[in-house]
Amino acid sequence: MEPGEETVARGEGDVNLSPRREAYVAQHLDAAAGEILAADARWFFRQSLSTPCLDVLASAHGSRLVTTSGHRLLDFHGNGLHQLGHGHPKVIAAIEQALAELPFSPRRFTNRFAVALAERLCGAMAEGPWKLLLAPAGALAVSTAVKLARLVTGRHKILSFWGSFHGASLDAISVGGEPLFRRGIGPLLPATEHIPPPTRGRCRFGCSDEEHSNCLAYLAYVLETEGDFAALIAEPVRWTTVELPPPGYWRRVREICDRLGVLLIFDEIPSCLGRTGRLFVHQQLDAVPDILVLGKGLGGGVFPLAAMLARAAFDRFPETALGHYTHEKSAPGCAAALAALEVIEEEDLCTRASRLGAILLTRLAALRSRFPLVREIRGIGLHLGVELRQADGSPAVEAAEAVLYACLDRGLSFKIGGGNVLVLSPPLTIPEKELEEALAILEAAFEEVSDTP
Ligand SMILES: Cc1ncc(COP(=O)(O)O)c(C=O)c1O
């Protein structure tokens, strides 16, 4: 296995199939919760990353999850949708009002919520005009983006990065690059090609300059010599393992795409709406895409809602069903999104994400000097990664899981990315007191794991 590939191989998230899960269940679940967990296992298909489940939730408010057995956890995971924390009162009120007014908006009709949301999102984009389509899941919006790119260019190939994630549907895993999702499924969507990502410090092309010129040259080579590419789809920041792009990288990619007539699709499904310190991540990266995919927190952390924004000039296919999803223009969903955007602005959550992210980065750097296991701290806004490696440089997968469970025991939940990166993604609304609480838990967990031979 080559440098940088090991995280790609382990892919998304942490796995619950572990003896530590059983120890957690024995310690934290009362009899009633144990029964619900057993019933869950009876009815739900097992699948990696989520089932069998860990615990049974009773409530989620702000940064906090509370289980039916009374265990309280700070939620630094939230499936990447809780920019506003769980159950923000303005989002709930907006949903309740829309539910009372227009619980469902059938195809052929529109509604004031959908139109206001479209205007708001498209209006926030540079280099307008823009138009959009809504979808009830991120993967479905990615699908729409791929279809549109093919139609607009008249070409069929899509280029993407190994290790990337764009959703769990068959077309999304085809453009995605995570073995966990692709392996054993059989033939995937044809004409989806992949190249290695430009991972800082560990890239496959041995780039020695900041911009990763060798990576860029390879990308241009593939697009140019292979030809027939409709689009390059990418997460502007590799989310699961918190890999920041090389400086100037996306500006250079934008130039290559422009030169070759290839569309640039940015998947900002988990990273949009303030988490990184701006409404959209690409605003920090010096490149405006041709198609932008948003999701997760777009539904205010409550409703399943995603969007595909694209340049208005691409609106040339009235005879084609680009999206056509049952819940496309949900009034409660759009009301939730409008409320979320309003809260982000009113509470200045972009600035808050940058400020708290900087504090967290400094505090985590202090962990690095205390615990040799901590190899690197990376972050953008309030999305941070703590990479764990053994003294010989190998990924500290076992230790990462031990730290996770030591934190779960003490009341902090987060995700492990790529097997050895602790991914900390708290609500942007988190009170500083709770941030301190989480840091204290993390520190205690590291002490416990470092003391264990
Ligand atoms: C980068 C990225 N793209 C796409 C998706 C898929 O979104 P959804 O689960 O809403 O289909 C996700 C979800 O985790 C994601 O992180």
PDBQT file of the ligand as one rigid body, heavy atoms in Angstrom, charges set to zero:
ROOT
HETATM    1  C1  LIG A 501     -19.372  14.980   0.716  1.00  0.00    +0.000 C 
HETATM    2  C2  LIG A 501     -20.709  14.300   0.748  1.00  0.00    +0.000 A 
HETATM    3  N1  LIG A 501     -21.395  14.170  -0.388  1.00  0.00    +0.000 NA
HETATM    4  C3  LIG A 501     -22.590  13.561  -0.430  1.00  0.00    +0.000 A 
HETATM    5  C4  LIG A 501     -23.176  13.059   0.711  1.00  0.00    +0.000 A 
HETATM    6  C5  LIG A 501     -24.510  12.360   0.629  1.00  0.00    +0.000 C 
HETATM    7  O1  LIG A 501     -25.542  13.072   1.220  1.00  0.00    +0.000 OA
HETATM    8  P1  LIG A 501     -26.880  12.300   1.626  1.00  0.00    +0.000 P 
HETATM    9  O2  LIG A 501     -26.536  11.372   2.742  1.00  0.00    +0.000 OA
HETATM   10  O3  LIG A 501     -27.833  13.376   2.023  1.00  0.00    +0.000 OA
HETATM   11  O4  LIG A 501     -27.327  11.560   0.414  1.00  0.00    +0.000 OA
HETATM   12  C6  LIG A 501     -22.497  13.172   1.929  1.00  0.00    +0.000 A 
HETATM   13  C7  LIG A 501     -23.063  12.584   3.158  1.00  0.00    +0.000 C 
HETATM   14  O5  LIG A 501     -22.384  12.286   4.117  1.00  0.00    +0.000 OA
HETATM   15  C8  LIG A 501     -21.228  13.806   1.948  1.00  0.00    +0.000 A 
HETATM   16  O6  LIG A 501     -20.536  13.939   3.094  1.00  0.00    +0.000 OA
ENDROOT
TORSDOF 0
